[in-house]
Amino acid sequence: MKLLLDQNLSPRLASRLDDLFPGTLHVRDVGLEAADDNIVWQFAMSNGFCIASKDADFHQISFLKGPPPKVVWIQRGNCSTAQIEQLLRSQSNAIMEFDVDAEAAFLALR
């Protein structure tokens, strides 16, 4: 599973998580750092990414459109990049199970 990290997450996470989620990119890596959510959604869908974001907008879009792409919604307030990395690492099994669940559209992580 490869993640597309939204603008509200650090670009450094892509390389830090490559061992668990190979192919992970940040929206900045593909020129979408200022793109509207629908453009990011379309890019993720067309390129086989799961969107990882702290933004509730992607969660709402997942209700309207359904997958693909799937959305990992990080429900943490102001926290460090290391804390986000630790959350994603500690929940990697849940994320992998979510990826293969054909009916799941989003996964909320706290």
N, C-alpha and C positions, 0 to 999 in steps of 0.2 A: 504494500500500500504506500502510495506517495501522497504527501500532503502539500497543499498550496497554502502557505502561510499568509494571512491577511496583513494589511498595512499596520494594524494595531499590535502586531507581534514583531519581535526583533528579527531582522534578516539573519542574524548570527545563528538562530535556531536551526536553519536549514542544514548547515554543515555539522552542527552538534548532534542532530538527530539522524544523520545519514546511516548510522549503523543499524538503527531500528526501522527506519522508513526511507529506504534508498530512493533517490530521485526526487526527494522533497525540495521544493523551491519556495522562494518568497515572491510575492507579487512584484517586487522591485526587480527581481531577476528576469522577469518577462515583460517589463515595461508597463506594468499595470498598477503602479503604486498610487496613482491618482484616478484610477478608473472607477466608474460607477459599479455598484454591486452586481448589476445584471451582466455587465461585461466580464467581470471576474467569474461569475457563475457560468457563463457560456464557455469561457476559456477552460475552466476546471472540467466541465462536462465533455468538451471536445477532446481533452488531452488526458483523461483518466485520472484526475486528481480528486482527492477529498479535501474540502476547504476546512482549514483550522482557523478559528477566529474568536475574538472576545466580543464581537459585534452581534447583537441580537437580531439584526436585520437578516443575516443568512439563515438563522433559525426560522424566522418568519417566512422567508422565501421557500425553505424546504417544505413547509406546510402547504404552500400554494402550489408548488411545482412538483414536489416529490423528487426522489433521486432518479438518475444521477444529476449532479454529484451529491455525495453525502456530505454532512457537515459535522465537524467536531466543534462544539460550542464550549469555549472555556469560560466558565462563570467565576472568574476571579477579578477582583478589583485591581487597584494599583499594586503591582508586585514585580519582582525582578525577573529578568530573563532566566536566571538559574532556577527560580521557583516554577516557572512555566515548563522549563525543560524537565525538572523533576516530576511534575504532574504528568506530563506526557509519557515519561519513562515508566512511572509507577502504574500507569493505566494502559500500558502498551498491549497487554493481553485483552483487555476490554475493547480497545480500539480495533484489534485484529478480528475479534469476534463480531464486532459491529460491521466491519468491512464485508464479511461474508453473509450477513443477515440481509436477505433480499428485500425484506419488508421495512427495515429500519432506514429512516431518513436523516436523523440527527442523533448525536450522542452528547449529552451534557456532562461536563466534567467540573467538579468543584474543588 
